[in-house]
Amino acid sequence: MKITGNIIDSDQFPLMGVNLSLIDESEKPLGVGGITNYDGEFNIDIGNVSPSQKVKISYMGFIPIVKKVSDLNNSTIKMYELLETLDTVTITASKSSAAKKKAYNWAVIASIVALILGGGVAAYVAYNKK
């Protein structure tokens, strides 16, 4: 079974990259789905499922929608922006020891190149060994 249609925002603009995912009764993804293209269109082969099976439609910054497969075919779905805002965003990252070693190796190579070229080229890579 294939489902087709398009997804737009409240201003009638197509939404690219909207996620459509087949879900079970507890709204857990079943590993079948797809995303909309540049024009907000989707054409997804979901296999042999019941028309009452549900699909979750989600997009960053928009209210998620859950619809039956039977309601999706050849339809236009309008998504609305999530009007809540975040107070703060915290991004956490760390380098693996392999990445630190690679950065150190590049610093050594850059130093050797600078010596060979007579100091005409300088390169600096920060390496903090902890």
Buried (B, 14 or more C-beta within 10 A) or exposed (E): BEBEBBBBBEEEEBBBEBBBBBBEEEEEEBEBBBBBBEEBBBEBEBEEBEEEBBBBBBBEEBEEBEBEBEBBEEEEBEBEEEEEEEEEEEEEEEEEEEEBEEBEEEBEEBBEEBEEEEEEEEEEBEEEEE
